[in-house]
């Protein structure tokens, strides 16, 4: 699930990513906003097994996906997706101006 917050300085917006995965030991957020770097955006486990990460993103379109305990996973709360070169799907996020 993604929550958008009001505009911040430099037109960047606070975007909250969250994923319900109570049994997971590790969740990582990857996307073209971090060059698909798995070491950059580890998520923190919050209450009731919800993993969270907040990013400041500039307006534009982004593709993203999660890695849950080493396995790629789409965001079940975001039904916007695009076929990727590996024959699976990435979720789409559009940050409005």
C-alpha positions in Angstrom: 0.0 0.0 0.0 1.3 3.5 -0.8 0.3 6.7 0.9 1.0 10.1 -0.7 1.6 13.2 1.4 1.4 16.9 0.5 4.3 18.5 -1.4 7.5 19.0 0.3 10.5 21.3 -0.5 12.0 20.9 -4.0 8.8 19.4 -5.2 9.6 16.1 -3.6 6.8 14.2 -1.9 6.8 11.9 1.0 5.7 8.5 -0.2 5.0 5.7 2.4 5.4 2.1 1.2 3.9 -0.7 3.3 3.6 -4.4 2.9 1.7 -6.9 5.2 4.1 -9.8 5.7 3.9 -10.9 9.4 5.9 -14.1 8.8 8.8 -12.4 6.9 12.3 -11.9 8.4 13.4 -9.4 5.8 11.7 -7.1 3.3 13.6 -4.9 0.8 12.0 -2.2 -1.4 13.6 -2.0 -4.9 12.7 0.2 -7.9 14.0 2.5 -10.5 14.1 5.2 -7.8 17.1 3.4 -6.3 18.5 1.7 -9.4 17.1 -1.6 -8.2 19.7 -1.7 -5.5 18.7 -4.3 -2.8 21.1 -2.9 -0.2 19.7 0.6 -0.2 16.1 0.4 1.1 15.5 -2.3 3.7 12.1 -1.9 5.3 11.3 -1.8 9.0 8.8 -4.2 10.6 6.1 -2.3 12.4 3.1 -3.4 14.4 1.0 -6.4 13.3 3.6 -7.5 10.7 3.4 -4.5 8.5 6.7 -3.6 6.9 7.2 0.2 6.2 9.6 2.5 4.3 9.2 6.2 3.6 10.9 7.8 0.6 11.1 11.4 -0.7 10.4 11.2 -4.5 10.2 13.8 -7.2 7.2 13.8 -9.5 7.3 11.2 -12.1 6.6 7.5 -12.9 8.4 4.7 -11.1 8.5 0.9 -11.2 9.0 -1.0 -8.0 8.8 -4.4 -6.3 9.6 -6.0 -3.0 12.0 -8.9 -2.0 10.5 -10.8 0.9 12.9 -13.3 2.4 14.8 -13.5 -0.9 11.7 -13.9 -3.1 10.4 -11.2 -5.5 6.9 -10.0 -4.7 4.5 -7.5 -6.2 2.6 -5.1 -4.1 -0.8 -6.7 -3.5 -2.4 -3.3 -2.7 -1.3 -1.7 -6.0 -3.0 -3.2 -9.1 -1.1 -1.0 -11.6 1.7 -3.0 -13.1 3.9 -3.4 -16.2 5.5 -6.4 -17.7 9.3 -6.4 -17.1 12.1 -8.0 -19.2 12.1 -11.1 -17.0 8.5 -12.1 -17.9 7.1 -11.0 -14.5 5.4 -7.7 -13.4 6.6 -4.6 -11.6 4.2 -2.3 -9.8 3.8 1.2 -11.1 3.7 4.4 -9.0 3.0 7.9 -10.4 4.0 10.8 -8.2 2.0 13.8 -9.3 3.4 17.3 -9.4 
